[in-house]
């Protein structure tokens, strides 16, 4: 028991446990959100201005942060939803959906688009629901090319097979943090912070302990001589 207590009182052990606990909480929250919301991408940061419908000349997310559209830097929460439950109607009544971009090859189905569903139609050939989409700031609807057949796009619309989910919550500004961390400057700052944390948690106490030990030894020798 004393051995276990000594191990627990070790500052390095405490720091390592704290780091593991933080990592566990972060990953647990992310994967838990995926299960709860029923989608692989429960939260995203808006990186494009195609949904930013300007009021006058302002479209920065500060002058009208809670309007019925999206701005660069918004954090959006996405919920997986049955295609038939998507409300497709022109701005501002249609649901904002997240979908994968239909590209020529299967390996390039990773770009996510956040646009409004303005119209839907069922394909009589395969029974799939297709959505006509449009960014609120764009002058016309998107045209999705039939690169990979009707299972992915049809008549310029995207298939339900590409649907990721519906935007159910928008938090202004917070997404800027995620966008910033995707830049090289953001990663550099994170690396610097990690280095500083390591120095503060490990190196400084190590040198402080050695200095204290030297001073204690010198004091012991001085007392012994007297």
Secondary structure, 3 states (H helix, E strand, C coil): CHHHHHHHHCHHHHHHHHHHHHHHHHHHHHHHHHHHHCCCCCEEECCCCCCCCCECCECCCCCCCCCCCCCCCCEEEEECCCHHHCCCCCCCCCCEEEEECCCCCHHHCCCEEEEEEEEEEECCCCCCEEEEEECCCCCCCCCECCCCCCCCEECEEEEHHHEEEEEEEEECCCHHHHHHHCCHHHHHHHHHHHHHHHHHHHHHHHHHHHHHHHHHHHHHHHHHHC
